[in-house]
Amino acid sequence: MPAGPDFGDRFALLEPVYRRERKNLLRFLARRAGTDAAPDLLHEVFLRAAASPQVGELANPLGFLYRIAHNLLIDQSRRSRCRVELVPIFEACDAPSHAEQEHRIEADDLQFLFDRVLADLSVKTRRVFEMHRLGEMSYREIQAALGISLATVEYHMMRALAHLRRAAQSADLMHRSAPRPCSSRQQLKNNCN
């Protein structure tokens, strides 16, 4: 079985379509999901398309992108219908508790992975990502603050999200195939190497 193009090659195949159809897809998503959610959904569309092994063989890449967008909208609709019902806990009964230590270790491991991945990004891509996701700035605010085009902001966000996704996927694969490595904090406490 011949090896397909890697993620970077698939991303390069989609880049002209992204630049040409970005505005139309953004309008499509904004009409259905709202203007706030549309940019994130747009990036998710292109990330999913670039992650698809069949992207190099598509006869209609635009139709493929709209199908992904449609499926994302369906997923979003299903998630929004899912509501959590809170049930009061009786103090007389012992309420089950979660494994807090395990959650703390997992959170430390995720934070370590996140910090490492952010450090791997280019300075401009990291800055745009931090301004949007950590600073909660809109794309237009980032555009004004950095003096770059909106398409450049979207490009850097797409690259950052793709890099984070690859790192998360490889970390998940490592956990399944190998014993889980100790976090840096856990190594200091337990001297595990």
C-alpha positions as CSV (number, residue, x, y, z in Angstrom):
1,M,0.0,0.0,0.0
2,P,1.7,3.3,-1.1
3,A,2.1,5.9,1.6
4,G,-0.1,8.9,1.2
5,P,1.0,12.5,1.6
6,D,1.9,13.6,5.2
7,F,0.0,16.3,7.0
8,G,2.1,19.1,5.7
9,D,1.6,18.0,2.1
10,R,-2.2,17.6,2.6
11,F,-2.2,21.1,4.1
12,A,-0.3,22.4,1.1
13,L,-2.9,20.8,-1.2
14,L,-5.7,22.6,0.6
15,E,-4.1,26.0,1.0
16,P,-5.2,27.3,-2.5
17,V,-8.8,26.1,-1.8
18,Y,-8.6,27.7,1.7
19,R,-7.5,31.1,0.3
20,R,-10.1,31.0,-2.5
21,E,-13.1,29.7,-0.5
22,R,-12.4,30.9,3.1
23,K,-14.9,33.8,2.9
24,N,-17.7,31.7,1.4
25,L,-17.3,28.9,4.0
26,L,-17.1,31.4,6.8
27,R,-20.4,33.0,5.7
28,F,-21.9,29.5,5.4
29,L,-20.9,28.6,8.9
30,A,-21.8,32.1,10.3
31,R,-25.4,31.8,9.0
32,R,-25.9,28.5,10.7
33,A,-23.7,28.6,13.8
34,G,-23.3,32.4,14.5
35,T,-20.5,34.8,13.8
36,D,-18.7,34.0,17.1
37,A,-18.4,30.2,16.4
38,A,-17.8,30.4,12.7
39,P,-14.0,31.1,12.7
40,D,-13.3,28.2,15.0
41,L,-15.5,25.9,13.0
42,L,-13.8,27.1,9.8
43,H,-10.4,26.1,11.2
44,E,-11.8,22.8,12.3
45,V,-13.1,22.1,8.8
46,F,-9.7,22.7,7.3
47,L,-7.9,20.7,10.0
48,R,-10.2,17.7,9.5
49,A,-9.8,18.0,5.7
50,A,-6.0,18.2,6.0
51,A,-6.0,15.2,8.4
52,S,-8.0,13.1,5.9
53,P,-5.8,10.7,4.0
54,Q,-8.1,11.0,0.9
55,V,-7.5,14.7,0.4
56,G,-5.0,14.1,-2.4
57,E,-7.5,12.1,-4.4
58,L,-10.5,14.4,-4.2
59,A,-12.4,15.2,-7.4
60,N,-14.4,18.0,-5.7
61,P,-12.4,19.4,-2.7
62,L,-14.9,22.2,-2.2
63,G,-17.8,19.7,-1.9
64,F,-15.6,17.8,0.6
65,L,-15.1,20.9,2.7
66,Y,-18.8,21.7,2.7
67,R,-19.6,18.1,3.8
68,I,-17.2,18.4,6.7
69,A,-18.7,21.8,7.6
70,H,-22.2,20.3,7.5
71,N,-21.1,17.4,9.7
72,L,-19.5,19.8,12.2
73,L,-22.7,21.8,12.4
74,I,-24.7,18.6,13.1
75,D,-22.2,17.6,15.8
76,Q,-22.5,21.1,17.3
77,S,-26.3,20.9,17.3
78,R,-26.2,17.5,19.0
79,R,-23.8,18.8,21.7
80,S,-26.0,21.8,22.3
81,R,-29.0,19.6,22.9
82,C,-27.2,17.5,25.5
83,R,-28.0,19.0,28.9
84,V,-26.7,18.0,32.3
85,E,-29.3,17.6,35.0
86,L,-28.1,18.3,38.5
87,V,-29.3,16.1,41.3
88,P,-29.0,17.1,44.9
89,I,-26.7,15.0,47.0
90,F,-27.9,13.8,50.4
91,E,-25.4,14.7,53.1
92,A,-26.2,11.6,55.1
93,C,-24.9,9.4,52.3
94,D,-21.3,9.1,51.3
95,A,-20.9,10.7,47.9
96,P,-18.5,9.0,45.6
97,S,-15.4,11.1,45.0
98,H,-13.1,11.3,42.0
99,A,-9.5,10.3,41.9
100,E,-8.2,13.8,42.5
101,Q,-4.6,12.8,42.5
102,E,-4.9,11.1,39.1
103,H,-6.7,14.1,37.7
104,R,-4.0,16.4,39.0
105,I,-1.3,14.3,37.4
106,E,-3.1,14.2,34.1
107,A,-3.6,18.0,34.3
108,D,0.1,18.4,35.0
109,D,1.0,16.2,32.0
110,L,-1.4,18.1,29.7
111,Q,0.0,21.4,30.9
112,F,3.6,20.1,30.2
113,L,2.6,19.0,26.7
114,F,0.8,22.3,26.0
115,D,3.8,24.3,27.2
116,R,6.2,22.2,25.1
117,V,4.0,22.5,22.0
118,L,3.6,26.3,22.4
119,A,7.4,26.6,22.7
120,D,7.8,24.7,19.4
121,L,5.6,27.2,17.5
122,S,7.1,30.2,15.6
123,V,7.1,33.5,17.6
124,K,4.4,35.0,15.4
125,T,2.2,31.9,15.4
126,R,2.5,31.5,19.2
127,R,1.7,35.2,19.7
128,V,-1.5,35.1,17.6
129,F,-2.6,31.8,19.3
130,E,-2.0,33.2,22.8
131,M,-3.8,36.5,22.0
132,H,-6.8,34.6,20.7
133,R,-7.1,31.6,23.0
134,L,-5.5,32.8,26.2
135,G,-6.1,36.6,25.8
136,E,-9.6,36.0,24.4
137,M,-9.1,38.5,21.7
138,S,-11.1,38.3,18.5
139,Y,-9.4,37.9,15.1
140,R,-10.1,41.5,14.3
141,E,-8.6,42.7,17.5
142,I,-5.5,40.7,16.8
143,Q,-5.4,42.1,13.3
144,A,-5.5,45.6,14.6
145,A,-3.0,45.0,17.4
146,L,-0.4,43.3,15.2
147,G,-1.0,45.2,12.0
148,I,-1.5,42.1,9.9
149,S,-4.3,40.9,7.6
150,L,-7.3,38.9,8.9
151,A,-6.2,36.0,6.5
152,T,-2.7,36.0,8.2
153,V,-4.4,35.8,11.7
154,E,-6.4,32.9,10.4
155,Y,-3.4,31.2,8.9
156,H,-1.4,31.4,12.1
157,M,-4.3,30.1,14.1
158,M,-4.7,27.2,11.7
159,R,-1.0,26.3,12.0
160,A,-1.1,26.5,15.8
161,L,-4.2,24.3,16.1
162,A,-2.8,21.8,13.6
163,H,0.4,21.6,15.6
164,L,-1.5,21.2,18.9
165,R,-3.7,18.5,17.3
166,R,-0.7,16.5,16.0
167,A,1.0,16.7,19.5
168,A,-2.2,15.6,21.2
169,Q,-2.7,12.7,18.8
170,S,0.9,11.5,19.2
171,A,0.7,11.8,23.0
172,D,-2.5,9.7,22.9
173,L,-0.8,7.1,20.8
174,M,2.2,7.0,23.2
175,H,-0.1,6.4,26.2
176,R,-1.7,3.4,24.5
177,S,1.5,1.8,23.3
178,A,3.9,2.5,26.1
179,P,3.8,3.0,29.9
180,R,2.8,6.5,30.8
181,P,5.8,8.8,31.4
182,C,6.0,10.6,34.7
183,S,5.3,14.3,34.7
184,S,8.1,16.7,35.6
185,R,6.5,17.4,39.0
186,Q,5.9,13.6,39.6
187,Q,9.6,12.9,38.7
188,L,10.7,15.4,41.4
189,K,8.4,13.9,44.0
190,N,9.1,10.2,43.2
191,N,12.5,10.2,41.6
192,C,11.1,8.2,38.8
193,N,13.2,8.1,35.6
